[in-house]
Amino acid sequence: MAECEEGSRWGGGRDIRRHISPPGVSVVQYIYRAIGSRHIPMREVKMVHLDSHPDLLIPVSMSAHTVFDKEALFSELSIENWIMPMVYAGHVSHVAWLHPYWAQQIREGEHEMCVGRDTSTNTIRNPFLIPNVAPDFHADELDERGIDLINGFFSRFRVTSTDDYFLSDALYVPAEQLQDGKLLRLSVIRVDPVHTSERNQDEDRQNAAKRSKPDPQPGCSGSCAGVSQAADGSSSTSETPSVEEASASAVGSLLSVLKQDDSYILDIDLDFFSCQNPFKEMYTQEEYSILQELYSFERPREDADEEALCECVERRTRQLEDLEAAFAELLEDDGELTVERLADKHGMKSLVKLVCSLKSRNESPDYEMVHQAGLTCDYSELPHHVSSDAEIRQLMLAVRFVLQPLPKPTLITMSRSSLDDYCPPGQVESIQSSVLNLLETLFGSVEVHKDFTFELQRLPVRVSESPSEHAILASPMTDRAAGLELKLVVKFHLL
C-alpha cells in the first residue's frame, strides 16, 4: 500500500505577498519564487482557489520525473493542470476550490486522494534511451536501484480519486499501484451570489460567522484509501440565499481548514465571476453536439469495484487515444477516403458529418484544436455563464463575506483568463477593477500604477520588504484585442 508523505508545518510570522499573474504556468513561477525566497514554506502549503474550473487535471503524458525539473515542468503546464504537479512535488497539501453555482465539475464536500507515480508505467520502453537519461548505466548492468532510477524518467503520475472529473481523463489508479504518494485534501465549496440589497446585513453575517462552529477536519492515517470522500454529491437550490446562508457554510468549511498561523495561497481567477466556453464560439451547435457524442464518457456504476474502475480507465484511455490518432491523421489527409476509413472504427461514425461541416466553413480545419475541444466534452460541458453586471456585484459581495473572516494569506495570485476567452473580454477590465477594490477593502489602502507597453514579455517580480507596505507586480496581463500588456504595481498599506 502506498503511503502519503506529510512534511513539517511552517510556523512563525510572515510578510504577506500578493502577485497578480497570468493563468497557469506563470502562477506556478511566482509560487516557486515565493518558496525559493522562503516567503511560503516548501512543504504542505494550503491554497484557496476561486475559479470556474478546478485546474486539477494532470498532463497525461508527462513523466513524474518532470515535476522536479523546473524548466521542463513550466514547458509542460497549461491552465487546467498547474496545481497537481505542485502536490506531487510536496509543495501543496490542501486545496479549497471555491466555485460559483454554474461550475459543477467535482462533487461538493471533502475529498481525500493520493497523487503519486504509477508503477504500471515503470517500463524501460527503449533501452537505447538509457545513455540519455543515465549515462553511467548499461542496459545489461542495471541493478534494482538503477532500474528504479530509469523508471522515474518514464513513469507517469496519477491519482486515487474516483470522481468523474479524474476518471473521464483516465487519471485514476488503485492506491497499491502508486509510488511516492502525496496526500491531497480537497475541499469543494460552492459560493452563491448575495443580493446587494442585503449589504446592510454585513454585521449580522459577521456575527453569524463568529458563532459558527465548523466541523473538525477529518483525520487521515496517511495511507491512500483510493476513494474520494464527498460530503454531499447533490447541488443546492437555485434560489438566491440570504447573506448569512450564502457565506456561513463556506466560511465554516474554510475555517476548519485554515488555522490562524497557516501559510496559504489565495488564487483568484477572474472567470469565477463570469465565464464562457470559448469552444462554443468556435464551432456550430451541430459540430459541438457531434464532439459530445464522439468524446462521451461512460460512467462506471455507483458501486463499481476496483476492477470495474480500472476497466473504465482502460476503456477511456483507448477511446481518447483512438480519437487523438484519428485527428492527427486528418491533419495529414482529410480526404474522403481517409475520413470514411476512420469513421468505420468503433464509435466514430459521426466523424464524416463533423468533417463535412468543418470543411464547409474552413477549407483547412485545425483538427488539433478540434481534438482539444472534444476533450472538454466528457461527462459535462465546460462552464458557460456570462454574468450580468448585477450578478457580478452579488458575487463580489459574497466573496468579500467569505474571505473577510479568514486569516491573511501569505501570497495572492490573480489570473485574468482573457487571452483564452474564458473570462469574457468585454467584462475582464471591470471585474479586475472590482477585485482590486475588494482586496483594498480587505487588506488596506491600495495604490495602483499602470504601465502599458507593446512588449509582450514576462516581467520581473518586485516586492516591498517593508512590513507595513507590500507591493504586488501584476504581470503580464495581455489584452488580445488591444495587443497591449498591462503591468500593475499594487501596494498594500497594512495597519
Secondary structure as a PSIPRED ss2 file (coil, helix, strand):
# PSIPRED VFORMAT (PSIPRED V4.0)

   1 M C   1.000  0.000  0.000
   2 A C   1.000  0.000  0.000
   3 E E   0.000  0.000  1.000
   4 C C   1.000  0.000  0.000
   5 E E   0.000  0.000  1.000
   6 E C   1.000  0.000  0.000
   7 G C   1.000  0.000  0.000
   8 S C   1.000  0.000  0.000
   9 R C   1.000  0.000  0.000
  10 W C   1.000  0.000  0.000
  11 G C   1.000  0.000  0.000
  12 G C   1.000  0.000  0.000
  13 G C   1.000  0.000  0.000
  14 R C   1.000  0.000  0.000
  15 D C   1.000  0.000  0.000
  16 I C   1.000  0.000  0.000
  17 R E   0.000  0.000  1.000
  18 R E   0.000  0.000  1.000
  19 H E   0.000  0.000  1.000
  20 I E   0.000  0.000  1.000
  21 S C   1.000  0.000  0.000
  22 P C   1.000  0.000  0.000
  23 P C   1.000  0.000  0.000
  24 G C   1.000  0.000  0.000
  25 V H   0.000  1.000  0.000
  26 S H   0.000  1.000  0.000
  27 V H   0.000  1.000  0.000
  28 V H   0.000  1.000  0.000
  29 Q H   0.000  1.000  0.000
  30 Y H   0.000  1.000  0.000
  31 I H   0.000  1.000  0.000
  32 Y H   0.000  1.000  0.000
  33 R H   0.000  1.000  0.000
  34 A H   0.000  1.000  0.000
  35 I H   0.000  1.000  0.000
  36 G H   0.000  1.000  0.000
  37 S C   1.000  0.000  0.000
  38 R C   1.000  0.000  0.000
  39 H C   1.000  0.000  0.000
  40 I C   1.000  0.000  0.000
  41 P C   1.000  0.000  0.000
  42 M C   1.000  0.000  0.000
  43 R C   1.000  0.000  0.000
  44 E C   1.000  0.000  0.000
  45 V E   0.000  0.000  1.000
  46 K E   0.000  0.000  1.000
  47 M E   0.000  0.000  1.000
  48 V E   0.000  0.000  1.000
  49 H E   0.000  0.000  1.000
  50 L E   0.000  0.000  1.000
  51 D C   1.000  0.000  0.000
  52 S C   1.000  0.000  0.000
  53 H C   1.000  0.000  0.000
  54 P C   1.000  0.000  0.000
  55 D C   1.000  0.000  0.000
  56 L C   1.000  0.000  0.000
  57 L C   1.000  0.000  0.000
  58 I C   1.000  0.000  0.000
  59 P C   1.000  0.000  0.000
  60 V C   1.000  0.000  0.000
  61 S C   1.000  0.000  0.000
  62 M C   1.000  0.000  0.000
  63 S E   0.000  0.000  1.000
  64 A H   0.000  1.000  0.000
  65 H H   0.000  1.000  0.000
  66 T H   0.000  1.000  0.000
  67 V H   0.000  1.000  0.000
  68 F H   0.000  1.000  0.000
  69 D C   1.000  0.000  0.000
  70 K H   0.000  1.000  0.000
  71 E H   0.000  1.000  0.000
  72 A H   0.000  1.000  0.000
  73 L H   0.000  1.000  0.000
  74 F H   0.000  1.000  0.000
  75 S H   0.000  1.000  0.000
  76 E H   0.000  1.000  0.000
  77 L C   1.000  0.000  0.000
  78 S C   1.000  0.000  0.000
  79 I C   1.000  0.000  0.000
  80 E C   1.000  0.000  0.000
  81 N C   1.000  0.000  0.000
  82 W C   1.000  0.000  0.000
  83 I C   1.000  0.000  0.000
  84 M H   0.000  1.000  0.000
  85 P H   0.000  1.000  0.000
  86 M H   0.000  1.000  0.000
  87 V H   0.000  1.000  0.000
  88 Y H   0.000  1.000  0.000
  89 A C   1.000  0.000  0.000
  90 G C   1.000  0.000  0.000
  91 H C   1.000  0.000  0.000
  92 V E   0.000  0.000  1.000
  93 S E   0.000  0.000  1.000
  94 H E   0.000  0.000  1.000
  95 V E   0.000  0.000  1.000
  96 A E   0.000  0.000  1.000
  97 W E   0.000  0.000  1.000
  98 L E   0.000  0.000  1.000
  99 H E   0.000  0.000  1.000
 100 P C   1.000  0.000  0.000
 101 Y C   1.000  0.000  0.000
 102 W C   1.000  0.000  0.000
 103 A C   1.000  0.000  0.000
 104 Q C   1.000  0.000  0.000
 105 Q C   1.000  0.000  0.000
 106 I C   1.000  0.000  0.000
 107 R C   1.000  0.000  0.000
 108 E E   0.000  0.000  1.000
 109 G E   0.000  0.000  1.000
 110 E E   0.000  0.000  1.000
 111 H E   0.000  0.000  1.000
 112 E E   0.000  0.000  1.000
 113 M E   0.000  0.000  1.000
 114 C E   0.000  0.000  1.000
 115 V E   0.000  0.000  1.000
 116 G E   0.000  0.000  1.000
 117 R E   0.000  0.000  1.000
 118 D E   0.000  0.000  1.000
 119 T H   0.000  1.000  0.000
 120 S H   0.000  1.000  0.000
 121 T H   0.000  1.000  0.000
 122 N C   1.000  0.000  0.000
 123 T C   1.000  0.000  0.000
 124 I C   1.000  0.000  0.000
 125 R C   1.000  0.000  0.000
 126 N C   1.000  0.000  0.000
 127 P H   0.000  1.000  0.000
 128 F H   0.000  1.000  0.000
 129 L H   0.000  1.000  0.000
 130 I H   0.000  1.000  0.000
 131 P H   0.000  1.000  0.000
 132 N H   0.000  1.000  0.000
 133 V H   0.000  1.000  0.000
 134 A C   1.000  0.000  0.000
 135 P C   1.000  0.000  0.000
 136 D C   1.000  0.000  0.000
 137 F C   1.000  0.000  0.000
 138 H C   1.000  0.000  0.000
 139 A H   0.000  1.000  0.000
 140 D H   0.000  1.000  0.000
 141 E H   0.000  1.000  0.000
 142 L C   1.000  0.000  0.000
 143 D C   1.000  0.000  0.000
 144 E H   0.000  1.000  0.000
 145 R H   0.000  1.000  0.000
 146 G H   0.000  1.000  0.000
 147 I H   0.000  1.000  0.000
 148 D H   0.000  1.000  0.000
 149 L H   0.000  1.000  0.000
 150 I H   0.000  1.000  0.000
 151 N H   0.000  1.000  0.000
 152 G H   0.000  1.000  0.000
 153 F H   0.000  1.000  0.000
 154 F H   0.000  1.000  0.000
 155 S C   1.000  0.000  0.000
 156 R E   0.000  0.000  1.000
 157 F E   0.000  0.000  1.000
 158 R E   0.000  0.000  1.000
 159 V E   0.000  0.000  1.000
 160 T C   1.000  0.000  0.000
 161 S C   1.000  0.000  0.000
 162 T C   1.000  0.000  0.000
 163 D C   1.000  0.000  0.000
 164 D H   0.000  1.000  0.000
 165 Y H   0.000  1.000  0.000
 166 F H   0.000  1.000  0.000
 167 L H   0.000  1.000  0.000
 168 S C   1.000  0.000  0.000
 169 D C   1.000  0.000  0.000
 170 A C   1.000  0.000  0.000
 171 L C   1.000  0.000  0.000
 172 Y E   0.000  0.000  1.000
 173 V C   1.000  0.000  0.000
 174 P C   1.000  0.000  0.000
 175 A H   0.000  1.000  0.000
 176 E H   0.000  1.000  0.000
 177 Q H   0.000  1.000  0.000
 178 L E   0.000  0.000  1.000
 179 Q E   0.000  0.000  1.000
 180 D E   0.000  0.000  1.000
 181 G E   0.000  0.000  1.000
 182 K E   0.000  0.000  1.000
 183 L E   0.000  0.000  1.000
 184 L E   0.000  0.000  1.000
 185 R E   0.000  0.000  1.000
 186 L E   0.000  0.000  1.000
 187 S E   0.000  0.000  1.000
 188 V E   0.000  0.000  1.000
 189 I E   0.000  0.000  1.000
 190 R E   0.000  0.000  1.000
 191 V C   1.000  0.000  0.000
 192 D C   1.000  0.000  0.000
 193 P C   1.000  0.000  0.000
 194 V C   1.000  0.000  0.000
 195 H C   1.000  0.000  0.000
 196 T H   0.000  1.000  0.000
 197 S H   0.000  1.000  0.000
 198 E H   0.000  1.000  0.000
 199 R H   0.000  1.000  0.000
 200 N H   0.000  1.000  0.000
 201 Q H   0.000  1.000  0.000
 202 D H   0.000  1.000  0.000
 203 E H   0.000  1.000  0.000
 204 D H   0.000  1.000  0.000
 205 R H   0.000  1.000  0.000
 206 Q H   0.000  1.000  0.000
 207 N H   0.000  1.000  0.000
 208 A H   0.000  1.000  0.000
 209 A H   0.000  1.000  0.000
 210 K H   0.000  1.000  0.000
 211 R H   0.000  1.000  0.000
 212 S C   1.000  0.000  0.000
 213 K C   1.000  0.000  0.000
 214 P C   1.000  0.000  0.000
 215 D C   1.000  0.000  0.000
 216 P C   1.000  0.000  0.000
 217 Q C   1.000  0.000  0.000
 218 P C   1.000  0.000  0.000
 219 G C   1.000  0.000  0.000
 220 C C   1.000  0.000  0.000
 221 S C   1.000  0.000  0.000
 222 G C   1.000  0.000  0.000
 223 S E   0.000  0.000  1.000
 224 C C   1.000  0.000  0.000
 225 A C   1.000  0.000  0.000
 226 G C   1.000  0.000  0.000
 227 V C   1.000  0.000  0.000
 228 S C   1.000  0.000  0.000
 229 Q C   1.000  0.000  0.000
 230 A C   1.000  0.000  0.000
 231 A C   1.000  0.000  0.000
 232 D E   0.000  0.000  1.000
 233 G C   1.000  0.000  0.000
 234 S C   1.000  0.000  0.000
 235 S C   1.000  0.000  0.000
 236 S C   1.000  0.000  0.000
 237 T C   1.000  0.000  0.000
 238 S C   1.000  0.000  0.000
 239 E C   1.000  0.000  0.000
 240 T C   1.000  0.000  0.000
 241 P C   1.000  0.000  0.000
 242 S C   1.000  0.000  0.000
 243 V H   0.000  1.000  0.000
 244 E H   0.000  1.000  0.000
 245 E H   0.000  1.000  0.000
 246 A H   0.000  1.000  0.000
 247 S H   0.000  1.000  0.000
 248 A H   0.000  1.000  0.000
 249 S H   0.000  1.000  0.000
 250 A H   0.000  1.000  0.000
 251 V H   0.000  1.000  0.000
 252 G H   0.000  1.000  0.000
 253 S H   0.000  1.000  0.000
 254 L H   0.000  1.000  0.000
 255 L H   0.000  1.000  0.000
 256 S C   1.000  0.000  0.000
 257 V C   1.000  0.000  0.000
 258 L C   1.000  0.000  0.000
 259 K C   1.000  0.000  0.000
 260 Q C   1.000  0.000  0.000
 261 D C   1.000  0.000  0.000
 262 D C   1.000  0.000  0.000
 263 S C   1.000  0.000  0.000
 264 Y E   0.000  0.000  1.000
 265 I E   0.000  0.000  1.000
 266 L E   0.000  0.000  1.000
 267 D E   0.000  0.000  1.000
 268 I E   0.000  0.000  1.000
 269 D E   0.000  0.000  1.000
 270 L H   0.000  1.000  0.000
 271 D H   0.000  1.000  0.000
 272 F H   0.000  1.000  0.000
 273 F C   1.000  0.000  0.000
 274 S C   1.000  0.000  0.000
 275 C E   0.000  0.000  1.000
 276 Q C   1.000  0.000  0.000
 277 N C   1.000  0.000  0.000
 278 P C   1.000  0.000  0.000
 279 F H   0.000  1.000  0.000
 280 K H   0.000  1.000  0.000
 281 E H   0.000  1.000  0.000
 282 M H   0.000  1.000  0.000
 283 Y C   1.000  0.000  0.000
 284 T C   1.000  0.000  0.000
 285 Q H   0.000  1.000  0.000
 286 E H   0.000  1.000  0.000
 287 E H   0.000  1.000  0.000
 288 Y H   0.000  1.000  0.000
 289 S H   0.000  1.000  0.000
 290 I H   0.000  1.000  0.000
 291 L H   0.000  1.000  0.000
 292 Q H   0.000  1.000  0.000
 293 E H   0.000  1.000  0.000
 294 L H   0.000  1.000  0.000
 295 Y C   1.000  0.000  0.000
 296 S C   1.000  0.000  0.000
 297 F C   1.000  0.000  0.000
 298 E C   1.000  0.000  0.000
 299 R C   1.000  0.000  0.000
 300 P C   1.000  0.000  0.000
 301 R C   1.000  0.000  0.000
 302 E C   1.000  0.000  0.000
 303 D C   1.000  0.000  0.000
 304 A C   1.000  0.000  0.000
 305 D C   1.000  0.000  0.000
 306 E H   0.000  1.000  0.000
 307 E H   0.000  1.000  0.000
 308 A H   0.000  1.000  0.000
 309 L H   0.000  1.000  0.000
 310 C H   0.000  1.000  0.000
 311 E H   0.000  1.000  0.000
 312 C H   0.000  1.000  0.000
 313 V H   0.000  1.000  0.000
 314 E H   0.000  1.000  0.000
 315 R H   0.000  1.000  0.000
 316 R H   0.000  1.000  0.000
 317 T H   0.000  1.000  0.000
 318 R H   0.000  1.000  0.000
 319 Q H   0.000  1.000  0.000
 320 L H   0.000  1.000  0.000
 321 E H   0.000  1.000  0.000
 322 D H   0.000  1.000  0.000
 323 L H   0.000  1.000  0.000
 324 E H   0.000  1.000  0.000
 325 A H   0.000  1.000  0.000
 326 A H   0.000  1.000  0.000
 327 F H   0.000  1.000  0.000
 328 A H   0.000  1.000  0.000
 329 E H   0.000  1.000  0.000
 330 L H   0.000  1.000  0.000
 331 L H   0.000  1.000  0.000
 332 E H   0.000  1.000  0.000
 333 D C   1.000  0.000  0.000
 334 D C   1.000  0.000  0.000
 335 G C   1.000  0.000  0.000
 336 E H   0.000  1.000  0.000
 337 L H   0.000  1.000  0.000
 338 T H   0.000  1.000  0.000
 339 V H   0.000  1.000  0.000
 340 E H   0.000  1.000  0.000
 341 R H   0.000  1.000  0.000
 342 L H   0.000  1.000  0.000
 343 A H   0.000  1.000  0.000
 344 D C   1.000  0.000  0.000
 345 K C   1.000  0.000  0.000
 346 H C   1.000  0.000  0.000
 347 G C   1.000  0.000  0.000
 348 M C   1.000  0.000  0.000
 349 K C   1.000  0.000  0.000
 350 S C   1.000  0.000  0.000
 351 L H   0.000  1.000  0.000
 352 V H   0.000  1.000  0.000
 353 K H   0.000  1.000  0.000
 354 L H   0.000  1.000  0.000
 355 V H   0.000  1.000  0.000
 356 C H   0.000  1.000  0.000
 357 S H   0.000  1.000  0.000
 358 L H   0.000  1.000  0.000
 359 K H   0.000  1.000  0.000
 360 S H   0.000  1.000  0.000
 361 R H   0.000  1.000  0.000
 362 N C   1.000  0.000  0.000
 363 E C   1.000  0.000  0.000
 364 S C   1.000  0.000  0.000
 365 P C   1.000  0.000  0.000
 366 D C   1.000  0.000  0.000
 367 Y H   0.000  1.000  0.000
 368 E H   0.000  1.000  0.000
 369 M H   0.000  1.000  0.000
 370 V H   0.000  1.000  0.000
 371 H H   0.000  1.000  0.000
 372 Q H   0.000  1.000  0.000
 373 A H   0.000  1.000  0.000
 374 G H   0.000  1.000  0.000
 375 L H   0.000  1.000  0.000
 376 T C   1.000  0.000  0.000
 377 C C   1.000  0.000  0.000
 378 D C   1.000  0.000  0.000
 379 Y C   1.000  0.000  0.000
 380 S C   1.000  0.000  0.000
 381 E C   1.000  0.000  0.000
 382 L C   1.000  0.000  0.000
 383 P C   1.000  0.000  0.000
 384 H C   1.000  0.000  0.000
 385 H E   0.000  0.000  1.000
 386 V C   1.000  0.000  0.000
 387 S C   1.000  0.000  0.000
 388 S C   1.000  0.000  0.000
 389 D H   0.000  1.000  0.000
 390 A H   0.000  1.000  0.000
 391 E H   0.000  1.000  0.000
 392 I H   0.000  1.000  0.000
 393 R H   0.000  1.000  0.000
 394 Q H   0.000  1.000  0.000
 395 L H   0.000  1.000  0.000
 396 M H   0.000  1.000  0.000
 397 L H   0.000  1.000  0.000
 398 A H   0.000  1.000  0.000
 399 V H   0.000  1.000  0.000
 400 R H   0.000  1.000  0.000
 401 F H   0.000  1.000  0.000
 402 V H   0.000  1.000  0.000
 403 L H   0.000  1.000  0.000
 404 Q C   1.000  0.000  0.000
 405 P C   1.000  0.000  0.000
 406 L C   1.000  0.000  0.000
 407 P C   1.000  0.000  0.000
 408 K C   1.000  0.000  0.000
 409 P C   1.000  0.000  0.000
 410 T C   1.000  0.000  0.000
 411 L E   0.000  0.000  1.000
 412 I E   0.000  0.000  1.000
 413 T E   0.000  0.000  1.000
 414 M E   0.000  0.000  1.000
 415 S E   0.000  0.000  1.000
 416 R C   1.000  0.000  0.000
 417 S C   1.000  0.000  0.000
 418 S C   1.000  0.000  0.000
 419 L C   1.000  0.000  0.000
 420 D C   1.000  0.000  0.000
 421 D C   1.000  0.000  0.000
 422 Y C   1.000  0.000  0.000
 423 C C   1.000  0.000  0.000
 424 P C   1.000  0.000  0.000
 425 P C   1.000  0.000  0.000
 426 G C   1.000  0.000  0.000
 427 Q C   1.000  0.000  0.000
 428 V H   0.000  1.000  0.000
 429 E H   0.000  1.000  0.000
 430 S H   0.000  1.000  0.000
 431 I H   0.000  1.000  0.000
 432 Q H   0.000  1.000  0.000
 433 S H   0.000  1.000  0.000
 434 S H   0.000  1.000  0.000
 435 V H   0.000  1.000  0.000
 436 L H   0.000  1.000  0.000
 437 N H   0.000  1.000  0.000
 438 L H   0.000  1.000  0.000
 439 L H   0.000  1.000  0.000
 440 E H   0.000  1.000  0.000
 441 T H   0.000  1.000  0.000
 442 L H   0.000  1.000  0.000
 443 F H   0.000  1.000  0.000
 444 G C   1.000  0.000  0.000
 445 S E   0.000  0.000  1.000
 446 V E   0.000  0.000  1.000
 447 E E   0.000  0.000  1.000
 448 V E   0.000  0.000  1.000
 449 H E   0.000  0.000  1.000
 450 K E   0.000  0.000  1.000
 451 D E   0.000  0.000  1.000
 452 F E   0.000  0.000  1.000
 453 T E   0.000  0.000  1.000
 454 F C   1.000  0.000  0.000
 455 E C   1.000  0.000  0.000
 456 L C   1.000  0.000  0.000
 457 Q C   1.000  0.000  0.000
 458 R C   1.000  0.000  0.000
 459 L C   1.000  0.000  0.000
 460 P C   1.000  0.000  0.000
 461 V C   1.000  0.000  0.000
 462 R C   1.000  0.000  0.000
 463 V C   1.000  0.000  0.000
 464 S C   1.000  0.000  0.000
 465 E C   1.000  0.000  0.000
 466 S C   1.000  0.000  0.000
 467 P C   1.000  0.000  0.000
 468 S C   1.000  0.000  0.000
 469 E E   0.000  0.000  1.000
 470 H E   0.000  0.000  1.000
 471 A E   0.000  0.000  1.000
 472 I E   0.000  0.000  1.000
 473 L E   0.000  0.000  1.000
 474 A E   0.000  0.000  1.000
 475 S E   0.000  0.000  1.000
 476 P E   0.000  0.000  1.000
 477 M E   0.000  0.000  1.000
 478 T E   0.000  0.000  1.000
 479 D E   0.000  0.000  1.000
 480 R C   1.000  0.000  0.000
 481 A C   1.000  0.000  0.000
 482 A C   1.000  0.000  0.000
 483 G C   1.000  0.000  0.000
 484 L E   0.000  0.000  1.000
 485 E E   0.000  0.000  1.000
 486 L E   0.000  0.000  1.000
 487 K E   0.000  0.000  1.000
 488 L E   0.000  0.000  1.000
 489 V E   0.000  0.000  1.000
 490 V E   0.000  0.000  1.000
 491 K E   0.000  0.000  1.000
 492 F E   0.000  0.000  1.000
 493 H E   0.000  0.000  1.000
 494 L C   1.000  0.000  0.000
 495 L C   1.000  0.000  0.000
